Amino acid sequence: MSKASNAIAIGSLSALSALVMAGCAIEEQETVTADCVDTSTRTNGGSYLPVDDRWCDGGSHGGYIYVYGGTYSGGYVRGGTTVRPGNVGISTRSGRVVVRGGFGGRGGGGGG
């Protein structure tokens, strides 16, 4: 093999390796579920009644926040946190993407 052939083979292998690594990173990306909840419905156990996602959009609806990583059971969201996690994909139970994962991701989120 000539030096040029070796250079092309090594360059191709490097490009292929980069694509495989990028594919693995996408497949392994963590995703967190966000639930829009009405803070006035908090139970003694700390659960909230979920509401339509639109109430958490835009920040103009006081009393509604996103709970990230909670568990939906019996009509209520339990556990989770109101602090938006970083470097993960976040979507609602209805499937709407709140923020895409990865470094430097931006998106709408609730605040409390």
Secondary structure, 3 states (H helix, E strand, C coil): CCHHHHHHHHHHHHHHHHHHHHHHHHHCCCEEEEEEEEHHHCCCCCCEEECCHHHHCCCCCCCEEEEECCEEECCEEECCECCCCCCCEEEECCCCEEECCCCCCCECCCCC
